Amino acid sequence: MQRRQALSALAGLTALSLTTTTRLLAAPAAKSRLLIVFLRGGYDACSLLVPVASSYYYASRPDIAIARPSSDLSSASPLSVDWGLHPALRDSLYPYFKNRELAFVPFSGTHDLSRSHFETQDSMELGQALEGHKSYGSGFMNRLATVLTGSTPMAFTDQLPLVFQGGAKVPNTGLRSLAKPSVDARQSGIIASMYQGTPMGAQVSEGFSVRDEVMREMAAEMDAASRKAITAKGFELEARRIARLMKDSYNLGFVDVGGWDTHVNQGAANGYLANRLDELGLGLAAFAQEMGAAWRDTTVVVMSEFGRTFRQNGNRGTDHGHGSVFWVMGGSVKGNQIAGEQVRVEQATLFQNRDLPVLNEYRAVLGGLLQRQYALSLSQIDTVFPGAKPRDLGLL
Amino acid sequence: MPVLRLASVLLVAALAGCAAPLDSGVSAYPPASTDAYAQVNRITWGATPAAVARLQAMGLRAYVADQLHPGHEAGLPAEVQAQIDAMTIAQRPLVDLVQEMEQRRKDAEANTDDEAKKAGQRAYQAEMNRLAREAAARHLLRALYSPHQVQQEMAWFWLNHFSVHQAKSNLRALVGDYEETAIRPHALGKFRDLLGAVVQHPAMLRYLDNEQNAAGRVNENFARELMELHTLGVDAGYSQHDVQELARVLTGVGVNLRHNNPGLRKELQGFYVRRGLFEFNPARHDFAAKELLGQPIRSRGLGELEEALDRLARSPATARFICRKLMSFWLTDEPPLALLQAMVQTFERSEGDIAKTLEVLFMSPEFSRAEQQKLKDPVRFVVSAVRLAYDEKPVLNVGPMLNWINRMGEPLYGRATPDGYSLQSAAWASPGQLSTRFEVAKAIGSGSAGLFRTEGPQAQERAAFPQLANALYYQSIIKTLAPATLNALEQAASPQEWNAFLLSSPEMMRR
């Protein structure tokens, strides 16, 4: 913590980027990498991880259920006797599951009950206990960055998300669309000089150095694009760019993906939600591929603020619910398993007779995962997730 | 083109060699005080030489009173009004426009030939995009040139408070009308009137799925956001039960794009309401007894909604929630508690009179005294820069401004979630945001960003170099700049670069 602050001060004084400084001066950088993918809007977990053994599931979703595994390509892919995977992921991510690099944690989420997207997202990104004093403006990824020696965090978003706000200065860069900068090096230096010693000084110099780094990493891609070569689109393109930066320069990443709030006509094996899952699956597979040898030391966690109602609503969609399913993927992940505490999915086990329950609280799950990945001490875990009791689900 | 080039050459020649490009000798206005500059910067979308002169001539109290009670005249310069009048959204009544677009969509779908179908769909999408862009352009033209600046700012504020996303369904054809008929007329009026207009506008009913909400097939999306985001605020103590009850109140409140009204049983006919595209369909309404926030709802039919909105608008939680947001928009993220309390009291006593509530804020010593605290959001950054650069000389094309605003992540009608963009300064202070902002500053400062080049086949271009080194700069802005900023300006190698540095300075990031 003190070391980190000393580094920040140094970075401010020399107008060097914090990340560069850290890489130059810190102890050998932690080799392993972590990317959090946040699905904003509360994705419908029951369509991703299908409770194929539950006849109540099929009774509750006459129009939007995913069929039990069969030879039909629009049916779920078998994961275990109880669970199947949405067919949109059959070609992209199902192979990773079979290859033991992808696991799912059903019944996960927060005990926050507001069912508000914004409050629940904020509360999850803060990663603090629901009761008692909260420190607003301190997200759990930021605290993780402070406890890890040699962490090089980066938010792959246009604005800095709450999860990365806090004591450590974290840069951000949206990668959905890229344009060549026009402010040149001399002008950048003069602009930065106006901010030196002001509250925004570190952000300004960080912004310039990240911009330069992104341009260096993406030079080949932009060159290919200018020759009109076919490139990836949407989240797949974004995920490949993230991988290029994480492979070389950043070991803690965050990206968010929107469009999951499916109140109306969400579809089943095909349709709106299937398209979203397809794009996400292609992106995660592309990320793994682009990481190359570094994939071995990389973990990806996909999470969302809550699940959706177990029953379909009046518009062949689903409303805000409770329990969700987290995904854990990576070269060293103990995949091919459905992890964590579970119950049979039937009417009697629904939470408030409406949603999947939360049996695997996210702070405990993520805390357990981080403990394995970084060999963090209990007090370090407590810094990241104050008051949480980490639970090792055997995912790493 | 030759004229433009000549003008640039003359300017560059006049300015060459000096760090500060223009001489302060020529000005149509009396000398500007730094106090007046700071006040105008805080009250309007951004200080201009003309606005500072107006405030100085009128005095703060009269200026504020004029801003809070703008009357019904648009008051736009004729040239700007003509740009707006030429828009499809200004010429076509909403019902006609929406029905025609709906027909075009259906015609495209009905094509049996694949190529013709694709072409029809593309043409439909292009027209929908154009309609939404017209609405956004109109919004910016008003922000730039309306004498009623506070009204325009509050129109943005309420659009953001009652945020809708144009990408959903046919909202691109609706957002212009939403802003024009539901938001702007009530922007400085009574909160309850504003709420009522928003809740019955098809843009909002579509966006939050309430047109799908019917007895036995309840959709609670709108009910929840109506309490959480629009009135009470998230920690106001309402329950999941209240959400469900309000959702039942809202059953049958929807949208009808057709000419015809539905056939109804005789006993329901008296409850039916149709106003343009808005429809209350009693056959879809849940008439069973309801209770909201611990009190029964006594009306029946659409009256239930009015009763529920009365209750929400009058709640002390709503007064606190709205006043806190107003404070954050206008002055600071850390509200002085006494001032906040005074605003809340005024809001409650005046039954949600927005102008009266703002008057308390604008006339408070904190408002005039405060240091620059608020970081400009992208819309304000762009609008204030163009206002300062061109004063009352209207741009011919706001397209570049729309692109800059999009690039910085705050497109109009483009917030993906119903909570609206953050009003907190910290939300716009990230490294990525700032480096993009400097790119935009450079584009505006260059004077060749396309603001004075019309679109279309007979594109015209006018010479218009941004006059940032104007009398206002020498009389007052310069006194507000830190030594580091002045030092940077001295290093400018050209007037364009000088402009870029000024717009990139810490002082121009805040209001």
Interface residues (C-beta under 8 A of the other chain):
Chain A: R40 G41 L113 S114 R115 S116 H117 F118 E119 G137 A155 T157 D158 Q159 L160 Q165 P171 N172 T173 G174 A179 P181 S182 V183 Q187 S188 I190 I191 S193 M194 Y195 Q196 G197 T198 M200 Q203 V204 E206 G207 F208 V210 R211 G258 G259 D261 H263 V264 N313 G314 N315 G317 D319 H320
Chain B: D209 Q212 N213 A214 G216 R217 V218 N219 E220 N221 R224 E228 L229 V234 Q240 V243 R407 M408 G409 A416 T417 D419 A426 A427 W428 A429 S430 P431 G432 Q433 L434 S435 F438 E439 K442 A443 A482 A484 T485 N487 A488 Q491 E497 A500 F501 S504 S505 P506 M509
